[in-house]
Amino acid sequence: MLFDVLIRPRRQSDVDPLLEMVQLVKRVDGYPPRGPGDLERFMVPPEQLWAWVAEIDSEVVGHVALHTTGANDTVDLAARHTGKAPEDLAVVARVVVSPTARRIGVGHALLDTAVTGAYERGQHPILEVAVHFDAAIGLYESCGWSRVGEVTISFPDEPSLQRYVYVGPTPAQEEAAAVTRR
């Protein structure tokens, strides 16, 4: 079965269906792995540069965003690895695909859009992912992302969380990965 996936900038009218989708993902996958108390603020935070949604038949089935900042340890590790200043990095965040739209290219399309968006802004894409999210890790690696290390994120009154840090592919690497997926 073929699906026409549309990736477009997120609109305010997407927030409610997006929050419903994220609640489903939380029940199925445990993402996000902690909290948040305010799911809308988690999905639409002030540090967000840009966000996109994936649609199939006018239904929101995925989301990705670029953020200006991330956890200090993540940004520091990625900056050392890329040789770029922290302000020259864009954090790919809130990558979410509905369980009903997986394994049909939605995640790949969202990541490709975020990588392109970062490079269009003159920034190198990076991301972090909890070490137990095997499906997400597989997605990132299949899209040409490189794991550069592991960090521990500490939270007040909550257990710490181990995360892998990834740097995104260069535009040439991204193009090669896209050709391989075809």
C-alpha positions as CSV (number, residue, x, y, z in Angstrom):
1,M,0.0,0.0,0.0
2,L,1.4,3.4,-1.0
3,F,0.9,6.5,1.0
4,D,1.4,10.1,0.0
5,V,3.2,11.7,2.8
6,L,3.2,15.5,3.0
7,I,5.8,17.3,5.1
8,R,4.9,20.9,5.9
9,P,5.5,23.6,8.5
10,R,3.6,23.0,11.6
11,R,0.6,25.3,12.1
12,Q,-1.2,26.3,15.3
13,S,-4.1,24.2,14.2
14,D,-1.9,21.1,14.3
15,V,-1.1,21.4,18.0
16,D,-4.2,19.6,19.3
17,P,-4.0,16.6,16.9
18,L,-0.2,16.5,17.6
19,L,-0.8,16.3,21.3
20,E,-3.2,13.4,20.8
21,M,-0.6,11.6,18.7
22,V,2.1,12.2,21.3
23,Q,-0.1,10.8,24.1
24,L,-0.6,7.6,22.0
25,V,3.2,7.4,21.4
26,K,3.8,7.9,25.1
27,R,1.4,4.9,25.9
28,V,2.9,2.7,23.2
29,D,6.7,3.6,23.3
30,G,7.2,5.5,26.6
31,Y,8.3,8.7,24.7
32,P,8.9,11.1,26.1
33,P,10.8,9.1,28.7
34,R,10.0,11.4,31.6
35,G,7.2,13.8,32.3
36,P,6.5,16.2,31.0
37,G,4.0,17.9,33.1
38,D,3.0,20.3,30.3
39,L,3.0,18.2,27.1
40,E,2.2,21.3,24.9
41,R,5.2,23.2,26.2
42,F,7.3,20.1,25.6
43,M,6.2,19.9,22.0
44,V,6.1,23.6,21.3
45,P,9.0,25.1,23.5
46,P,10.4,28.6,23.3
47,E,13.8,27.4,22.1
48,Q,12.2,26.0,18.9
49,L,13.4,27.4,15.6
50,W,11.1,25.6,13.3
51,A,8.8,22.6,13.3
52,W,7.2,20.4,10.6
53,V,4.5,17.8,10.6
54,A,3.9,14.8,8.4
55,E,0.4,14.3,7.0
56,I,-1.3,11.4,5.3
57,D,-4.8,12.1,4.0
58,S,-4.9,15.3,6.0
59,E,-4.1,13.5,9.3
60,V,-1.1,14.5,11.3
61,V,1.1,11.4,11.6
62,G,4.5,12.8,12.5
63,H,6.5,15.7,13.8
64,V,10.1,17.0,14.0
65,A,11.5,20.3,15.2
66,L,14.8,22.2,15.2
67,H,15.8,23.8,18.5
68,T,18.4,26.4,19.2
69,T,19.6,24.6,22.3
70,G,19.9,21.2,23.9
71,A,21.4,19.7,27.0
72,N,24.8,21.3,27.6
73,D,26.7,18.0,27.6
74,T,25.0,17.0,24.3
75,V,25.9,20.3,22.6
76,D,29.4,20.3,24.0
77,L,30.1,16.8,22.8
78,A,28.6,17.5,19.3
79,A,30.6,20.8,19.1
80,R,33.8,19.0,19.9
81,H,33.1,16.3,17.3
82,T,32.0,18.7,14.5
83,G,34.5,21.4,15.3
84,K,31.7,23.9,15.3
85,A,30.7,26.5,17.8
86,P,27.5,25.6,19.8
87,E,25.6,28.4,18.0
88,D,26.4,26.7,14.7
89,L,24.5,23.6,15.8
90,A,20.8,23.0,15.5
91,V,19.2,20.3,17.7
92,V,16.8,18.0,15.9
93,A,14.1,17.3,18.5
94,R,10.6,16.0,19.1
95,V,10.9,13.4,16.4
96,V,7.6,11.5,16.7
97,V,5.8,9.2,14.3
98,S,2.4,7.8,15.0
99,P,2.4,4.0,15.5
100,T,-0.2,3.9,12.6
101,A,2.3,5.4,10.2
102,R,5.6,3.6,10.9
103,R,7.8,1.8,8.4
104,I,6.5,3.7,5.4
105,G,9.1,6.5,5.2
106,V,7.5,9.1,7.5
107,G,10.5,9.2,9.9
108,H,13.0,9.4,7.0
109,A,11.1,12.2,5.4
110,L,10.9,14.2,8.7
111,L,14.6,13.8,9.4
112,D,15.5,14.7,5.8
113,T,13.4,17.9,6.2
114,A,15.1,18.8,9.5
115,V,18.6,18.2,8.2
116,T,17.9,20.4,5.1
117,G,16.3,23.0,7.4
118,A,19.4,23.1,9.6
119,Y,21.8,23.4,6.7
120,E,19.6,26.1,5.1
121,R,20.2,28.1,8.3
122,G,23.9,27.5,8.2
123,Q,23.9,25.1,11.1
124,H,24.9,21.5,11.5
125,P,22.1,19.1,12.8
126,I,22.7,17.1,16.0
127,L,20.4,15.1,18.2
128,E,20.2,13.0,21.3
129,V,18.2,9.9,22.0
130,A,17.7,7.8,25.1
131,V,19.8,4.7,24.8
132,H,16.8,2.3,25.2
133,F,14.9,3.6,22.2
134,D,16.1,1.0,19.7
135,A,13.7,1.8,16.9
136,A,14.6,5.5,17.0
137,I,18.3,4.7,17.0
138,G,17.8,2.4,14.0
139,L,16.0,5.2,12.2
140,Y,18.7,7.7,12.8
141,E,21.5,5.4,11.8
142,S,19.6,4.3,8.6
143,C,19.4,8.0,7.7
144,G,23.2,8.5,7.9
145,W,23.5,10.0,11.4
146,S,26.7,9.2,13.3
147,R,26.8,8.3,17.0
148,V,29.6,10.4,18.6
149,G,29.2,9.5,22.3
150,E,27.0,9.1,25.3
151,V,26.0,11.6,28.0
152,T,24.1,11.4,31.2
153,I,21.3,13.9,31.7
154,S,20.4,14.5,35.3
155,F,17.1,15.8,36.5
156,P,16.1,17.1,39.9
157,D,14.0,14.4,41.8
158,E,14.1,12.0,38.9
159,P,16.5,9.2,37.8
160,S,19.2,10.3,35.4
161,L,18.9,9.3,31.7
162,Q,21.6,7.9,29.4
163,R,21.5,9.3,25.9
164,Y,23.4,8.8,22.8
165,V,24.6,11.9,20.9
166,Y,24.4,11.9,17.1
167,V,25.6,14.4,14.5
168,G,23.7,14.6,11.3
169,P,24.9,13.7,7.9
170,T,26.4,16.3,5.6
171,P,24.3,17.2,2.6
172,A,26.3,14.7,0.4
173,Q,25.9,12.0,3.0
174,E,22.2,12.7,3.3
175,E,21.8,12.5,-0.5
176,A,23.7,9.1,-0.6
177,A,21.5,7.7,2.2
178,A,18.3,8.8,0.4
179,V,19.5,7.0,-2.8
180,T,20.2,3.9,-0.8
181,R,16.7,3.9,0.7
182,R,15.1,4.0,-2.7
